[in-house]
Amino acid sequence: MQVFGGPTGAERGSRPSERALRAFLVEQRGFATRIAPMRNYRRVSERGGQAEFASGRLRSRFGVIGLSFEKQRGRWEWWGSGPCNPTSVVGGENAVTWSISGEQESLGPETTRLSINLGPGPCNGGRSQNDRTREPVFHRMGSKLLMVMRLEPLPPGGYTCQGLIEPPLEVELPEPLGEMHLFDGATYPPVFAEYRWRLARGEPAALEWRDKVRERRAAARRKQSRERHRRGG
């Protein structure tokens, strides 16, 4: 989050990676559809011959666009781009996403234990993620309880991306859930994990809320369409 509070303008910087970013942006001017915005970039990270830049605002409906560069034979080259979902970093370690397992029988004010499934982490050669899980970190934001899960780093080296199906992981909450609502704090914005679990179970309140959200979005699209027609007329 601190990265997105800093200054923009990396595309005007003097570092070799920043000069490569500027050259790429100038080159893409000729594209019929531009891959990314032309300005207001932040250098998110640069290490090990890789550099990440991002442009956009976290709370914007357009989100954040990331550009990746890699140093090849002494030159920085564009490597990839796409939407960027900022990941939480706690104690210098990236968070891993999680979801409430279907084996969780109930959620209520007295709940003190969760059954969760971890999301995909870095390639690990088929090693267990459950065995490398750190203690969860909890943050309270009003009525939201954010839980952040992390993995112990792997030793240096190359790893294949072999998948491994693992059983749910049992996690203890710091206290009974009470009136709090559970969110996955691995990314920004946090994911309403409790809602997704209730929706998968077909709970009426979750289904009703989903339908209301869909209707609001449809109404917003209809309004935008009418405004475009008025401007065009």
C-alpha positions as CSV (number, residue, x, y, z in Angstrom):
1,M,0.0,0.0,0.0
2,Q,2.9,2.4,0.7
3,V,4.1,2.1,-2.9
4,F,0.7,3.5,-4.1
5,G,1.1,6.5,-1.8
6,G,4.4,7.6,-3.3
7,P,5.1,9.9,-6.3
8,T,4.4,9.0,-9.9
9,G,6.5,9.8,-12.9
10,A,8.7,6.7,-13.2
11,E,8.4,7.0,-17.0
12,R,10.5,10.2,-16.7
13,G,13.2,8.6,-14.5
14,S,16.8,8.1,-15.3
15,R,17.3,4.5,-14.2
16,P,17.9,2.0,-17.0
17,S,14.6,0.2,-16.3
18,E,12.8,3.6,-16.3
19,R,14.3,4.5,-19.6
20,A,13.1,1.2,-21.0
21,L,9.6,2.0,-19.7
22,R,9.7,5.4,-21.4
23,A,10.9,3.8,-24.7
24,F,8.1,1.2,-24.6
25,L,5.4,3.8,-24.0
26,V,6.6,5.9,-26.9
27,E,6.7,2.9,-29.1
28,Q,3.1,1.9,-28.3
29,R,1.8,5.3,-29.4
30,G,1.3,3.8,-32.9
31,F,-0.9,0.9,-31.7
32,A,-4.5,0.9,-32.6
33,T,-5.3,0.0,-29.0
34,R,-2.8,1.0,-26.4
35,I,-1.7,-1.7,-24.0
36,A,-1.3,0.7,-21.0
37,P,-1.7,4.3,-19.9
38,M,1.0,6.7,-21.1
39,R,1.9,8.3,-17.8
40,N,1.8,8.4,-14.0
41,Y,3.8,5.2,-13.4
42,R,5.3,4.1,-10.1
43,R,8.2,1.8,-9.8
44,V,6.7,-1.0,-7.7
45,S,9.8,-3.2,-7.4
46,E,13.2,-3.8,-9.1
47,R,15.4,-6.8,-8.2
48,G,17.0,-9.8,-9.7
49,G,16.9,-8.5,-13.2
50,Q,13.1,-7.8,-13.1
51,A,11.3,-4.5,-12.7
52,E,7.6,-3.9,-12.1
53,F,5.8,-0.6,-12.9
54,A,2.1,0.3,-12.2
55,S,-0.2,3.1,-13.2
56,G,-3.7,3.9,-11.9
57,R,-5.5,4.4,-8.6
58,L,-6.5,1.7,-6.2
59,R,-10.0,3.0,-5.8
60,S,-10.5,3.8,-9.4
61,R,-13.1,1.7,-11.3
62,F,-10.4,1.3,-14.0
63,G,-8.1,-0.3,-11.4
64,V,-4.3,-0.5,-11.7
65,I,-2.3,-1.6,-14.9
66,G,1.1,-3.2,-14.4
67,L,4.0,-3.4,-16.8
68,S,6.8,-5.9,-16.3
69,F,10.4,-5.6,-17.7
70,E,13.2,-8.1,-17.6
71,K,16.9,-7.6,-18.1
72,Q,18.1,-9.7,-21.0
73,R,21.7,-9.7,-22.3
74,G,22.3,-6.4,-20.5
75,R,19.1,-4.7,-21.9
76,W,15.8,-4.1,-20.2
77,E,13.0,-5.6,-22.4
78,W,9.2,-5.4,-22.0
79,W,8.1,-8.8,-20.6
80,G,4.3,-8.5,-20.0
81,S,1.4,-6.4,-18.9
82,G,-2.1,-6.6,-17.4
83,P,-4.4,-5.7,-14.6
84,C,-2.7,-5.5,-11.3
85,N,-4.2,-6.7,-8.0
86,P,-1.9,-5.3,-5.3
87,T,-0.8,-8.0,-2.8
88,S,-0.3,-7.4,0.9
89,V,3.2,-7.7,2.2
90,V,3.6,-8.5,5.9
91,G,7.0,-8.7,7.5
92,G,8.6,-8.6,4.0
93,E,6.6,-11.6,2.8
94,N,3.8,-11.6,0.2
95,A,0.4,-12.8,1.3
96,V,-1.3,-15.8,-0.3
97,T,-5.1,-15.7,-1.0
98,W,-7.5,-18.0,0.8
99,S,-11.2,-19.0,0.8
100,I,-13.4,-20.7,3.3
101,S,-13.7,-24.4,2.7
102,G,-16.9,-26.1,1.8
103,E,-16.2,-28.3,4.9
104,Q,-16.8,-25.3,7.2
105,E,-20.1,-26.3,8.7
106,S,-21.2,-22.9,10.0
107,L,-20.2,-19.3,10.6
108,G,-21.7,-17.3,13.5
109,P,-20.9,-15.1,16.5
110,E,-19.4,-18.1,18.4
111,T,-17.1,-19.2,15.6
112,T,-13.5,-19.5,16.7
113,R,-12.1,-21.9,14.1
114,L,-12.0,-21.8,10.3
115,S,-11.5,-24.4,7.6
116,I,-9.8,-22.7,4.6
117,N,-8.3,-23.5,1.3
118,L,-5.1,-21.6,0.3
119,G,-4.9,-20.0,-3.1
120,P,-2.0,-20.5,-5.6
121,G,1.4,-19.4,-4.3
122,P,4.7,-19.2,-6.1
123,C,5.9,-22.3,-8.0
124,N,7.3,-24.7,-5.5
125,G,8.0,-28.0,-7.2
126,G,5.0,-29.8,-5.8
127,R,5.8,-29.0,-2.1
128,S,3.0,-28.6,0.4
129,Q,1.7,-25.1,1.0
130,N,-0.1,-26.1,4.2
131,D,3.2,-27.2,5.7
132,R,4.8,-23.8,5.0
133,T,2.0,-21.7,6.4
134,R,2.9,-18.9,8.8
135,E,0.7,-17.8,11.6
136,P,-2.2,-15.7,10.3
137,V,-2.2,-12.0,10.7
138,F,-5.5,-10.2,11.6
139,H,-6.6,-6.6,11.1
140,R,-9.8,-5.1,12.2
141,M,-11.4,-2.4,10.0
142,G,-14.8,-1.4,11.5
143,S,-17.0,-4.5,11.1
144,K,-14.5,-6.3,8.9
145,L,-12.0,-8.8,10.1
146,L,-9.2,-9.2,7.6
147,M,-7.1,-12.3,7.8
148,V,-3.8,-12.4,5.9
149,M,-2.1,-15.7,5.2
150,R,1.6,-16.1,4.3
151,L,4.0,-18.9,3.3
152,E,7.5,-19.6,4.5
153,P,9.9,-18.7,1.7
154,L,11.5,-21.5,-0.3
155,P,15.3,-21.9,-0.5
156,P,16.9,-20.1,-3.5
157,G,16.6,-22.1,-6.8
158,G,14.3,-22.9,-9.7
159,Y,11.0,-24.7,-9.1
160,T,8.5,-26.3,-11.4
161,C,4.8,-25.2,-11.1
162,Q,3.6,-28.7,-10.3
163,G,0.2,-28.6,-8.6
164,L,-0.7,-30.4,-5.4
165,I,-4.2,-31.0,-4.1
166,E,-4.3,-30.5,-0.3
167,P,-6.9,-30.9,2.4
168,P,-8.4,-27.7,4.0
169,L,-6.2,-25.9,6.6
170,E,-7.5,-25.3,10.1
171,V,-7.0,-21.8,11.5
172,E,-7.8,-20.4,14.9
173,L,-9.4,-16.9,15.1
174,P,-8.0,-14.6,17.8
175,E,-11.5,-14.5,19.5
176,P,-15.1,-15.4,18.7
177,L,-16.2,-13.9,15.4
178,G,-19.1,-12.0,17.0
179,E,-20.6,-9.4,14.6
180,M,-17.5,-9.2,12.4
181,H,-17.4,-10.2,8.8
182,L,-14.5,-12.2,7.3
183,F,-12.4,-10.8,4.5
184,D,-9.3,-12.1,2.8
185,G,-6.7,-9.4,3.3
186,A,-4.2,-10.8,0.7
187,T,-5.1,-8.3,-2.0
188,Y,-6.5,-4.8,-2.3
189,P,-9.4,-4.4,-2.2
190,P,-9.9,-7.2,0.4
191,V,-12.2,-10.1,-0.7
192,F,-15.4,-10.7,1.1
193,A,-14.6,-14.4,1.8
194,E,-17.6,-14.9,4.1
195,Y,-20.0,-13.8,1.4
196,R,-18.5,-16.1,-1.2
197,W,-18.9,-19.0,1.2
198,R,-22.5,-18.2,1.9
199,L,-23.2,-17.7,-1.8
200,A,-21.7,-21.1,-2.6
201,R,-24.0,-22.7,0.0
202,G,-27.0,-21.0,-1.6
203,E,-28.0,-19.0,1.5
204,P,-31.0,-16.8,0.7
205,A,-29.5,-13.6,2.1
206,A,-26.4,-14.0,0.0
207,L,-28.4,-14.7,-3.1
208,E,-30.6,-11.7,-2.6
209,W,-27.6,-9.4,-2.1
210,R,-26.0,-10.8,-5.3
211,D,-29.1,-10.1,-7.3
212,K,-29.3,-6.5,-5.9
213,V,-25.7,-5.9,-6.9
214,R,-26.3,-7.2,-10.4
215,E,-29.4,-5.0,-10.8
216,R,-27.4,-1.9,-9.6
217,R,-24.7,-2.7,-12.1
218,A,-27.2,-3.2,-14.9
219,A,-28.9,0.1,-14.1
220,A,-25.5,1.9,-14.2
221,R,-24.7,0.4,-17.6
222,R,-28.2,1.5,-18.9
223,K,-27.6,5.0,-17.6
224,Q,-24.1,5.2,-19.2
225,S,-25.7,4.0,-22.5
226,R,-28.3,6.7,-22.4
227,E,-25.7,9.4,-21.7
228,R,-23.6,8.2,-24.7
229,H,-26.6,8.3,-27.0
230,R,-27.5,11.9,-25.8
231,R,-23.9,13.0,-26.5
232,G,-23.9,11.3,-29.8
233,G,-27.2,13.0,-30.8
